[in-house]
């Protein structure tokens, strides 16, 4: 996945719809949280086993994929509008986590 290209496509999509005035980091973060809640709602009343078996139901898996994608797209837009280099941030965070949580 080419993150920078995806961010450019998202900017173009928003520009074509004249959404730029509304796409502030604050508004995008709020929208992402709403989408994250929709993601959580999928699993709300499932047992752990049911949640692990969701891939066996094509309709549920598609719904899950849609919500995961919504969260990711908003996250990428927040990073883009805030000047966060996602690839560098992810690598930096993985390195920090490795130091903070060494293997047993």
C-alpha positions, 0 to 999 in steps of 0.5 A: 500500500502506497500511503502517500498516494492514498493520502493524495487520492483522499485530498483529491476526493475531498477537493472534488466535493469542496470538503476542505474547510471541514477537514480539520484535524479535530473534525477528522479525529471526531469522525474517526472515533465515530467510525471506531465505535461502528467497528466496536459495535460489530463485536459488541455482543459476540463471544471471543470465539464468535469474534475470531470466527467472523471471517467465516461469514462473508457479509460480516467480513465485508462489513468489518472490512468497511469499518476498518477501512473507514478508521484507517482512511480517517487516520491517514487524513489526520496524519496528512492534515497534521504533517505526520509522516505515517511511515516514520511514525509507525517505525518510530513507535514500533522501535519504542514498543520493542524497548518498552516491551522486550520479549520474555 
